[in-house]
Amino acid sequence: MAEKSYEELIFEILYVDGRVSKAKAIGVVVGLLVFIAYMAFLIPQSLRMGVLTFLITVIFCFFHIVLYYGICRGAGYLIRRFLIK
Protein backbone atom coordinates (compact mmCIF):
# COMPACT_ATOMS: atom_id res chain seq x y z
CA MET A 1 0.00 0.00 0.00
CA ALA A 2 1.26 3.41 -0.88
CA GLU A 3 1.33 6.04 1.82
CA LYS A 4 -0.56 9.26 1.27
CA SER A 5 0.78 12.72 1.91
CA TYR A 6 -0.95 15.15 4.24
CA GLU A 7 -2.29 17.10 1.27
CA GLU A 8 -3.91 13.98 -0.16
CA LEU A 9 -5.46 13.10 3.22
CA ILE A 10 -6.89 16.60 3.67
CA PHE A 11 -8.18 16.53 0.09
CA GLU A 12 -9.86 13.17 0.78
CA ILE A 13 -11.39 14.38 4.07
CA LEU A 14 -12.87 17.64 2.74
CA TYR A 15 -13.34 17.44 -1.03
CA VAL A 16 -15.82 15.67 -3.30
CA ASP A 17 -15.36 15.83 -7.08
CA GLY A 18 -12.83 18.66 -6.78
CA ARG A 19 -14.97 20.92 -4.60
CA VAL A 20 -15.35 21.39 -0.86
CA SER A 21 -18.18 19.27 0.50
CA LYS A 22 -20.42 21.18 2.91
CA ALA A 23 -21.35 18.02 4.82
CA LYS A 24 -17.73 16.98 5.24
CA ALA A 25 -16.75 20.49 6.34
CA ILE A 26 -19.57 20.52 8.90
CA GLY A 27 -18.42 17.09 10.10
CA VAL A 28 -14.88 18.39 10.58
CA VAL A 29 -16.15 21.44 12.51
CA VAL A 30 -18.38 19.30 14.73
CA GLY A 31 -15.48 16.91 15.33
CA LEU A 32 -13.28 19.86 16.28
CA LEU A 33 -15.95 21.07 18.73
CA VAL A 34 -16.15 17.59 20.27
CA PHE A 35 -12.37 17.56 20.64
CA ILE A 36 -12.39 20.99 22.30
CA ALA A 37 -15.15 19.88 24.69
CA TYR A 38 -13.15 16.79 25.63
CA MET A 39 -10.02 18.89 26.13
CA ALA A 40 -11.86 21.38 28.33
CA PHE A 41 -13.98 19.08 30.47
CA LEU A 42 -13.08 15.40 30.41
CA ILE A 43 -9.38 15.02 29.72
CA PRO A 44 -8.15 17.12 32.69
CA GLN A 45 -10.32 15.07 35.06
CA SER A 46 -9.19 11.80 33.53
CA LEU A 47 -5.54 12.83 33.91
CA ARG A 48 -6.10 13.22 37.64
CA MET A 49 -7.64 9.74 37.86
CA GLY A 50 -4.80 7.83 36.18
CA VAL A 51 -3.29 6.68 32.93
CA LEU A 52 -5.88 4.00 32.15
CA THR A 53 -8.76 6.43 32.55
CA PHE A 54 -6.95 8.96 30.38
CA LEU A 55 -6.40 6.43 27.59
CA ILE A 56 -10.03 5.31 27.70
CA THR A 57 -11.13 8.96 27.50
CA VAL A 58 -8.88 9.59 24.50
CA ILE A 59 -10.26 6.50 22.75
CA PHE A 60 -13.85 7.63 23.39
CA CYS A 61 -12.95 11.09 22.10
CA PHE A 62 -11.61 9.60 18.87
CA PHE A 63 -14.71 7.43 18.40
CA HIS A 64 -17.03 10.39 19.03
CA ILE A 65 -15.19 12.48 16.45
CA VAL A 66 -15.39 9.70 13.85
CA LEU A 67 -19.06 9.06 14.71
CA TYR A 68 -20.11 12.70 14.29
CA TYR A 69 -18.07 13.05 11.09
CA GLY A 70 -19.81 9.96 9.71
CA ILE A 71 -23.25 11.22 10.74
CA CYS A 72 -22.64 14.54 8.99
CA ARG A 73 -21.40 12.79 5.85
CA GLY A 74 -24.39 10.45 5.90
CA ALA A 75 -26.83 13.33 6.36
CA GLY A 76 -25.17 15.18 3.49
CA TYR A 77 -25.50 12.11 1.29
CA LEU A 78 -29.17 11.64 2.17
CA ILE A 79 -29.95 15.31 1.58
CA ARG A 80 -28.14 15.32 -1.75
CA ARG A 81 -29.65 12.00 -2.84
CA PHE A 82 -33.28 12.36 -1.80
CA LEU A 83 -34.08 16.04 -1.21
CA ILE A 84 -32.09 17.82 -3.92
CA LYS A 85 -32.93 16.48 -7.35
LOKOLSE-305472 format. One record per residue (C-alpha): residue in one letter; residue number from 1; x, y, z. Coordinates in nm, 4 decimals, always signed. Layout:
(site 'A', NUM, (X, Y, Z))
...
//
This chain:
(site 'M', 1, (+0.0000, +0.0000, +0.0000))
(site 'A', 2, (+0.1257, +0.3413, -0.0879))
(site 'E', 3, (+0.1325, +0.6041, +0.1815))
(site 'K', 4, (-0.0561, +0.9262, +0.1273))
(site 'S', 5, (+0.0782, +1.2720, +0.1912))
(site 'Y', 6, (-0.0950, +1.5155, +0.4243))
(site 'E', 7, (-0.2287, +1.7102, +0.1270))
(site 'E', 8, (-0.3909, +1.3980, -0.0160))
(site 'L', 9, (-0.5457, +1.3098, +0.3215))
(site 'I', 10, (-0.6887, +1.6603, +0.3675))
(site 'F', 11, (-0.8177, +1.6528, +0.0093))
(site 'E', 12, (-0.9864, +1.3173, +0.0783))
(site 'I', 13, (-1.1389, +1.4380, +0.4070))
(site 'L', 14, (-1.2872, +1.7644, +0.2738))
(site 'Y', 15, (-1.3341, +1.7437, -0.1033))
(site 'V', 16, (-1.5823, +1.5669, -0.3304))
(site 'D', 17, (-1.5359, +1.5832, -0.7075))
(site 'G', 18, (-1.2825, +1.8661, -0.6778))
(site 'R', 19, (-1.4972, +2.0924, -0.4603))
(site 'V', 20, (-1.5351, +2.1393, -0.0858))
(site 'S', 21, (-1.8185, +1.9267, +0.0500))
(site 'K', 22, (-2.0416, +2.1177, +0.2908))
(site 'A', 23, (-2.1350, +1.8022, +0.4815))
(site 'K', 24, (-1.7729, +1.6978, +0.5244))
(site 'A', 25, (-1.6753, +2.0488, +0.6340))
(site 'I', 26, (-1.9571, +2.0522, +0.8903))
(site 'G', 27, (-1.8417, +1.7091, +1.0097))
(site 'V', 28, (-1.4878, +1.8393, +1.0578))
(site 'V', 29, (-1.6147, +2.1440, +1.2505))
(site 'V', 30, (-1.8385, +1.9299, +1.4734))
(site 'G', 31, (-1.5481, +1.6914, +1.5329))
(site 'L', 32, (-1.3280, +1.9858, +1.6283))
(site 'L', 33, (-1.5945, +2.1075, +1.8729))
(site 'V', 34, (-1.6151, +1.7594, +2.0275))
(site 'F', 35, (-1.2372, +1.7559, +2.0638))
(site 'I', 36, (-1.2389, +2.0991, +2.2301))
(site 'A', 37, (-1.5148, +1.9877, +2.4688))
(site 'Y', 38, (-1.3154, +1.6788, +2.5632))
(site 'M', 39, (-1.0024, +1.8888, +2.6128))
(site 'A', 40, (-1.1862, +2.1380, +2.8330))
(site 'F', 41, (-1.3980, +1.9083, +3.0468))
(site 'L', 42, (-1.3083, +1.5403, +3.0412))
(site 'I', 43, (-0.9379, +1.5024, +2.9717))
(site 'P', 44, (-0.8151, +1.7118, +3.2690))
(site 'Q', 45, (-1.0315, +1.5074, +3.5056))
(site 'S', 46, (-0.9187, +1.1796, +3.3533))
(site 'L', 47, (-0.5537, +1.2832, +3.3911))
(site 'R', 48, (-0.6101, +1.3215, +3.7638))
(site 'M', 49, (-0.7636, +0.9737, +3.7855))
(site 'G', 50, (-0.4803, +0.7826, +3.6180))
(site 'V', 51, (-0.3291, +0.6682, +3.2927))
(site 'L', 52, (-0.5877, +0.4003, +3.2145))
(site 'T', 53, (-0.8764, +0.6428, +3.2550))
(site 'F', 54, (-0.6951, +0.8962, +3.0384))
(site 'L', 55, (-0.6403, +0.6426, +2.7587))
(site 'I', 56, (-1.0031, +0.5311, +2.7700))
(site 'T', 57, (-1.1133, +0.8961, +2.7498))
(site 'V', 58, (-0.8880, +0.9593, +2.4495))
(site 'I', 59, (-1.0263, +0.6497, +2.2752))
(site 'F', 60, (-1.3854, +0.7630, +2.3389))
(site 'C', 61, (-1.2951, +1.1093, +2.2098))
(site 'F', 62, (-1.1608, +0.9595, +1.8866))
(site 'F', 63, (-1.4707, +0.7430, +1.8398))
(site 'H', 64, (-1.7026, +1.0391, +1.9026))
(site 'I', 65, (-1.5192, +1.2479, +1.6451))
(site 'V', 66, (-1.5395, +0.9702, +1.3851))
(site 'L', 67, (-1.9059, +0.9062, +1.4713))
(site 'Y', 68, (-2.0108, +1.2696, +1.4286))
(site 'Y', 69, (-1.8074, +1.3046, +1.1089))
(site 'G', 70, (-1.9814, +0.9958, +0.9708))
(site 'I', 71, (-2.3245, +1.1223, +1.0744))
(site 'C', 72, (-2.2635, +1.4542, +0.8993))
(site 'R', 73, (-2.1395, +1.2788, +0.5849))
(site 'G', 74, (-2.4394, +1.0447, +0.5895))
(site 'A', 75, (-2.6825, +1.3328, +0.6365))
(site 'G', 76, (-2.5167, +1.5179, +0.3494))
(site 'Y', 77, (-2.5499, +1.2109, +0.1286))
(site 'L', 78, (-2.9166, +1.1642, +0.2175))
(site 'I', 79, (-2.9950, +1.5314, +0.1581))
(site 'R', 80, (-2.8144, +1.5318, -0.1753))
(site 'R', 81, (-2.9651, +1.1996, -0.2836))
(site 'F', 82, (-3.3283, +1.2359, -0.1796))
(site 'L', 83, (-3.4078, +1.6037, -0.1212))
(site 'I', 84, (-3.2089, +1.7815, -0.3916))
(site 'K', 85, (-3.2929, +1.6479, -0.7351))
//
